[in-house]
Amino acid sequence: MAIIIISNLTKKFKNKKALDDINIEFLPGKIYGIFGNNGAGKTTLLDSIAHLLIPTTGEILVDDHKLGKHSKEKISFMIASGFELSRVKDFIFWYEYFFEDFDSDEALLMLKKYDISLKERVSELSKGTQEKLSVILAISRKTEVYIFDEPLTGVDPVDRIEILDLILSKSTPETTIILSTHLISETERIIDTAVFMKEGKIILNKETDEIRDETGLSIDQYYKELYKKC
Ligand SMILES: Nc1ncnc2c1ncn2[C@@H]1O[C@H](COP(=O)(O)OP(=O)(O)OP(=O)(O)O)[C@@H](O)[C@H]1O
């Protein structure tokens, strides 16, 4: 059974439709890649699931519940802002305080591995290191859904492999991972289902193995072919 069911979801910013009648279900045990050109609506979709945005119309159900306290316990997502004055240790403290399922020992081990000091001001870290911190905080929670919006953009190619492996380590038959990225060729090895978005709509939602078998192309090649045409 789907853990997330989205029905007729539309999100407007003033008169602009960022999401246009989205219908999609996310299953446990799967890793979803959300791909699309700039402005396609990827972040708006992920922020809507994380309840950071309120839909204009439509519905999002998580584990059969409307978004709220229950979905907050089920979903862990990367934070992308609020870094201004805080130090790394403040984030560890807040996560421990707000989330009973946060494993601070696991987070501290990963911070050590990536040489991220607890004393550092987050705003003074490089963009890539901020992204690593954000991924570490998100995966140190024990939830059923993990959402990563562009987790690799500023990360160097060697660490990208490790960050992807960290994300992959959260994959179990019970967890759902949703990842948005422009780095299709680097992420497609871990993606089970590719979701292509354009102008606020989902134009493809298919198993990656099926795409490769049917087209003989990698997901990256198929994406480029499809977006060249439309
Ligand atoms: N807070 C906002 N106010 C007004 N318009 C917004 C806002 N957030 C997003 N939009 C608009 O909604 C559309 C979808 O934006 P969104 O950030 O979801 O796209 P995206 O697929 O994540 O793009 P990118 O790949 O560039 O990050 C864009 O046209 C964007 O300008």
The ligand as an ORCA input file, in Angstrom:
! r2SCAN-3c Opt
* xyz 0 1
  N       7.668     31.272     -3.183
  C       7.409     31.392     -4.487
  N       6.789     32.493     -4.959
  C       6.483     32.649     -6.270
  N       6.779     31.720     -7.219
  C       7.407     30.610     -6.810
  C       7.761     30.381     -5.433
  N       8.372     29.179     -5.345
  C       8.405     28.661     -6.586
  N       7.826     29.521     -7.465
  C       7.653     29.295     -8.909
  O       7.079     28.000     -9.070
  C       7.664     27.345    -10.173
  C       8.234     26.007     -9.728
  O       9.363     26.269     -8.910
  P      10.179     25.107     -8.193
  O      11.196     25.756     -7.330
  O       9.247     24.158     -7.563
  O      10.878     24.405     -9.456
  P      12.072     23.355     -9.493
  O      11.646     22.280    -10.436
  O      12.438     22.934     -8.123
  O      13.223     24.213    -10.155
  P      14.844     24.162    -10.029
  O      15.283     22.927    -10.753
  O      15.270     25.406    -10.735
  O      15.197     24.163     -8.578
  C       8.699     28.299    -10.778
  O       8.095     28.992    -11.842
  C       8.998     29.232     -9.629
  O       9.368     30.504    -10.118
*
